[in-house]
Amino acid sequence: MREVSRMLAAALAACAAFLALFFALRWHIAVCALLAVGVYFGLYFLLKPVRRIAGIAVEDLPGGEEMQALLEEARQDLDRIRQAEARIDDPAVRREAQALRETGERILAYLHKNPEKIRSAHQFLTYTLDTAGKLLARYVEFRATGLATPEVQEILERTAKSLPVLHAAFERQFTRLMQGELLDVEADIELLRKMLAMEGEQP
């Protein structure tokens, strides 16, 4: 949709330039056409959206295209989780799905601000999130069938029981990603404790 809007805006500007040059200024038609083509391509490339991660253009980041692809895939998985969550009628399972989605969104927001950590979350982005999305989508599909056979009930129960395990995996991943920040805070707290202790020893 954005691409179509971009092409349309460039085409309209090119037509306007051609009409103004040809009818208002009476320039030669070949010159007008040539300049109109230049306006089209110039505006087309000027309007090209700049993809950014943490405020940096994707093209300027080492491995930026791969990072962008991983984040985009993760967003699609989160959308799948969100769609399944909206269709789950069991309140307890819906709460678990909501917890998964919210933690996943926080991880994705953190990675977007800290692109240097995206590679270390590769397995989470490509496997764990994808698995969560597939499990919830299948859960919704099985519930929608209305079948109450032992096999279907077992799958539904096993899926429901797997959600807290998945959420724990989400939280472990988030903790690992934030390990550097956690260590920095611990160091600051320890330094503050020592400073306060030294001040307490002063007469």
FENJO-V180079 format. One record per residue. N is the residue number from 0. SS is DSSP state (hx for helix, st for strand, lp for the rest). PHI is phi in radians with two decimals (none if undefined). OMEGA is omega in radians with two decimals (999 if undefined). Layout:
# FENJO-V180079
n=N ss=SS phi=PHI omega=OMEGA
n=N ss=SS phi=PHI omega=OMEGA
This chain:
# FENJO-V180079
n=0 ss=lp phi=none omega=3.11
n=1 ss=hx phi=-1.09 omega=-3.13
n=2 ss=hx phi=-1.13 omega=3.13
n=3 ss=hx phi=-1.13 omega=3.13
n=4 ss=hx phi=-1.09 omega=3.13
n=5 ss=hx phi=-1.13 omega=3.12
n=6 ss=hx phi=-1.14 omega=-3.12
n=7 ss=hx phi=-1.14 omega=3.13
n=8 ss=hx phi=-1.09 omega=3.13
n=9 ss=hx phi=-1.15 omega=-3.14
n=10 ss=hx phi=-1.16 omega=3.13
n=11 ss=hx phi=-1.13 omega=3.12
n=12 ss=hx phi=-1.13 omega=3.13
n=13 ss=hx phi=-1.13 omega=3.12
n=14 ss=hx phi=-1.13 omega=3.13
n=15 ss=hx phi=-1.09 omega=3.13
n=16 ss=hx phi=-1.13 omega=3.14
n=17 ss=hx phi=-1.08 omega=-3.10
n=18 ss=hx phi=-1.12 omega=-3.13
n=19 ss=hx phi=-1.14 omega=-3.12
n=20 ss=hx phi=-1.22 omega=-3.04
n=21 ss=hx phi=-1.37 omega=-3.05
n=22 ss=hx phi=-1.55 omega=-3.09
n=23 ss=hx phi=-1.45 omega=-3.08
n=24 ss=lp phi=-1.70 omega=3.10
n=25 ss=lp phi=1.09 omega=3.10
n=26 ss=lp phi=-1.32 omega=3.12
n=27 ss=lp phi=-1.10 omega=-3.06
n=28 ss=hx phi=-1.03 omega=3.14
n=29 ss=hx phi=-1.15 omega=3.12
n=30 ss=hx phi=-1.14 omega=3.13
n=31 ss=hx phi=-1.06 omega=-3.13
n=32 ss=hx phi=-1.13 omega=-3.14
n=33 ss=hx phi=-1.09 omega=3.13
n=34 ss=hx phi=-1.18 omega=3.11
n=35 ss=hx phi=-1.11 omega=3.09
n=36 ss=hx phi=-1.10 omega=3.11
n=37 ss=hx phi=-1.09 omega=3.10
n=38 ss=hx phi=-1.09 omega=-3.12
n=39 ss=hx phi=-1.03 omega=-3.08
n=40 ss=hx phi=-1.20 omega=3.12
n=41 ss=hx phi=-1.09 omega=-3.14
n=42 ss=hx phi=-1.23 omega=-3.14
n=43 ss=hx phi=-1.04 omega=-3.14
n=44 ss=hx phi=-1.33 omega=3.12
n=45 ss=hx phi=-1.18 omega=-3.12
n=46 ss=lp phi=-1.47 omega=3.14
n=47 ss=lp phi=-1.06 omega=-3.12
n=48 ss=lp phi=-1.14 omega=3.11
n=49 ss=lp phi=-1.61 omega=3.10
n=50 ss=lp phi=-1.35 omega=-3.08
n=51 ss=st phi=-2.26 omega=2.98
n=52 ss=st phi=-2.21 omega=-3.09
n=53 ss=lp phi=0.96 omega=3.10
n=54 ss=lp phi=1.36 omega=-3.12
n=55 ss=st phi=-1.90 omega=3.11
n=56 ss=st phi=-1.03 omega=-3.10
n=57 ss=hx phi=-0.96 omega=-3.10
n=58 ss=hx phi=-1.14 omega=-3.10
n=59 ss=hx phi=-1.60 omega=3.14
n=60 ss=lp phi=-1.65 omega=3.03
n=61 ss=lp phi=-1.06 omega=-3.10
n=62 ss=lp phi=1.25 omega=-3.07
n=63 ss=hx phi=-1.05 omega=-3.13
n=64 ss=hx phi=-1.09 omega=3.12
n=65 ss=hx phi=-1.14 omega=3.11
n=66 ss=hx phi=-1.06 omega=-3.14
n=67 ss=hx phi=-1.07 omega=3.14
n=68 ss=hx phi=-1.12 omega=3.12
n=69 ss=hx phi=-1.11 omega=3.13
n=70 ss=hx phi=-1.14 omega=-3.14
n=71 ss=hx phi=-1.15 omega=3.11
n=72 ss=hx phi=-1.10 omega=3.13
n=73 ss=hx phi=-1.13 omega=3.11
n=74 ss=hx phi=-1.10 omega=3.11
n=75 ss=hx phi=-1.13 omega=3.10
n=76 ss=hx phi=-1.14 omega=3.11
n=77 ss=hx phi=-1.15 omega=3.07
n=78 ss=hx phi=-1.10 omega=3.12
n=79 ss=hx phi=-1.12 omega=3.10
n=80 ss=hx phi=-1.12 omega=-3.14
n=81 ss=hx phi=-1.09 omega=-3.14
n=82 ss=hx phi=-1.14 omega=3.12
n=83 ss=hx phi=-1.16 omega=3.14
n=84 ss=hx phi=-0.95 omega=-3.10
n=85 ss=hx phi=-1.16 omega=-3.08
n=86 ss=hx phi=-1.78 omega=-3.12
n=87 ss=lp phi=-1.39 omega=-3.10
n=88 ss=lp phi=-1.65 omega=3.10
n=89 ss=lp phi=-1.40 omega=-3.06
n=90 ss=hx phi=-1.01 omega=-3.10
n=91 ss=hx phi=-1.16 omega=3.14
n=92 ss=hx phi=-1.19 omega=3.12
n=93 ss=hx phi=-1.13 omega=3.10
n=94 ss=hx phi=-1.12 omega=3.11
n=95 ss=hx phi=-1.13 omega=3.12
n=96 ss=hx phi=-1.12 omega=3.11
n=97 ss=hx phi=-1.12 omega=3.12
n=98 ss=hx phi=-1.09 omega=3.09
n=99 ss=hx phi=-1.04 omega=-3.10
n=100 ss=hx phi=-1.08 omega=-3.09
n=101 ss=hx phi=-1.11 omega=3.10
n=102 ss=hx phi=-1.17 omega=3.09
n=103 ss=hx phi=-1.06 omega=3.13
n=104 ss=hx phi=-1.15 omega=3.12
n=105 ss=hx phi=-1.17 omega=3.11
n=106 ss=hx phi=-1.11 omega=-3.11
n=107 ss=hx phi=-1.12 omega=3.10
n=108 ss=hx phi=-1.11 omega=3.12
n=109 ss=hx phi=-1.13 omega=-3.14
n=110 ss=hx phi=-1.15 omega=3.13
n=111 ss=hx phi=-1.12 omega=3.11
n=112 ss=hx phi=-1.48 omega=-3.11
n=113 ss=lp phi=-2.25 omega=-3.04
n=114 ss=hx phi=-1.05 omega=-3.14
n=115 ss=hx phi=-1.14 omega=-3.12
n=116 ss=hx phi=-1.76 omega=-3.10
n=117 ss=lp phi=-1.08 omega=-3.11
n=118 ss=hx phi=-1.09 omega=-3.13
n=119 ss=hx phi=-1.24 omega=3.11
n=120 ss=hx phi=-1.79 omega=-3.04
n=121 ss=hx phi=-0.97 omega=-3.10
n=122 ss=hx phi=-1.14 omega=3.11
n=123 ss=hx phi=-1.10 omega=-3.08
n=124 ss=hx phi=-1.21 omega=-3.05
n=125 ss=hx phi=-1.68 omega=-3.08
n=126 ss=hx phi=-2.09 omega=-3.03
n=127 ss=hx phi=-1.10 omega=3.12
n=128 ss=hx phi=-1.09 omega=-3.14
n=129 ss=hx phi=-1.08 omega=3.12
n=130 ss=hx phi=-1.09 omega=3.12
n=131 ss=hx phi=-1.05 omega=3.13
n=132 ss=hx phi=-1.09 omega=-3.14
n=133 ss=hx phi=-1.14 omega=-3.14
n=134 ss=hx phi=-1.05 omega=-3.11
n=135 ss=hx phi=-1.19 omega=3.12
n=136 ss=hx phi=-1.11 omega=3.13
n=137 ss=hx phi=-1.21 omega=3.10
n=138 ss=hx phi=-1.01 omega=3.14
n=139 ss=hx phi=-1.10 omega=-3.13
n=140 ss=hx phi=-1.10 omega=3.14
n=141 ss=hx phi=-1.15 omega=3.11
n=142 ss=hx phi=-1.11 omega=-3.09
n=143 ss=hx phi=-1.19 omega=3.14
n=144 ss=hx phi=-1.19 omega=-3.11
n=145 ss=lp phi=1.34 omega=-3.14
n=146 ss=lp phi=-1.25 omega=3.14
n=147 ss=lp phi=-2.14 omega=3.14
n=148 ss=lp phi=-1.23 omega=3.14
n=149 ss=hx phi=-0.97 omega=-3.12
n=150 ss=hx phi=-1.12 omega=-3.12
n=151 ss=hx phi=-1.16 omega=3.13
n=152 ss=hx phi=-1.07 omega=3.13
n=153 ss=hx phi=-1.14 omega=3.12
n=154 ss=hx phi=-1.09 omega=3.13
n=155 ss=hx phi=-1.09 omega=-3.13
n=156 ss=hx phi=-1.17 omega=3.14
n=157 ss=hx phi=-1.14 omega=3.10
n=158 ss=hx phi=-1.11 omega=3.14
n=159 ss=hx phi=-1.05 omega=-3.13
n=160 ss=hx phi=-1.24 omega=-3.12
n=161 ss=hx phi=-1.37 omega=-3.07
n=162 ss=hx phi=-1.12 omega=3.07
n=163 ss=hx phi=-1.10 omega=3.10
n=164 ss=hx phi=-1.14 omega=3.10
n=165 ss=hx phi=-1.11 omega=-3.14
n=166 ss=hx phi=-1.12 omega=3.08
n=167 ss=hx phi=-1.08 omega=3.10
n=168 ss=hx phi=-1.14 omega=3.08
n=169 ss=hx phi=-1.02 omega=-3.08
n=170 ss=hx phi=-1.18 omega=3.08
n=171 ss=hx phi=-1.10 omega=3.12
n=172 ss=hx phi=-1.09 omega=-3.14
n=173 ss=hx phi=-1.10 omega=3.13
n=174 ss=hx phi=-1.10 omega=3.13
n=175 ss=hx phi=-1.10 omega=3.14
n=176 ss=hx phi=-1.11 omega=-3.09
n=177 ss=lp phi=-1.62 omega=-3.06
n=178 ss=hx phi=-0.97 omega=-3.13
n=179 ss=hx phi=-1.07 omega=3.13
n=180 ss=hx phi=-1.12 omega=3.14
n=181 ss=hx phi=-1.10 omega=3.12
n=182 ss=hx phi=-1.15 omega=3.11
n=183 ss=hx phi=-1.09 omega=3.14
n=184 ss=hx phi=-1.15 omega=3.12
n=185 ss=hx phi=-1.06 omega=3.13
n=186 ss=hx phi=-1.14 omega=3.12
n=187 ss=hx phi=-1.11 omega=3.14
n=188 ss=hx phi=-1.12 omega=-3.13
n=189 ss=hx phi=-1.13 omega=3.11
n=190 ss=hx phi=-1.12 omega=3.12
n=191 ss=hx phi=-1.10 omega=3.13
n=192 ss=hx phi=-1.07 omega=-3.14
n=193 ss=hx phi=-1.16 omega=3.13
n=194 ss=hx phi=-1.11 omega=3.12
n=195 ss=hx phi=-1.15 omega=3.12
n=196 ss=hx phi=-1.14 omega=3.13
n=197 ss=hx phi=-1.14 omega=3.13
n=198 ss=hx phi=-1.15 omega=3.13
n=199 ss=hx phi=-1.23 omega=-3.13
n=200 ss=hx phi=-1.47 omega=-3.11
n=201 ss=lp phi=-1.30 omega=-3.14
n=202 ss=lp phi=-1.16 omega=999
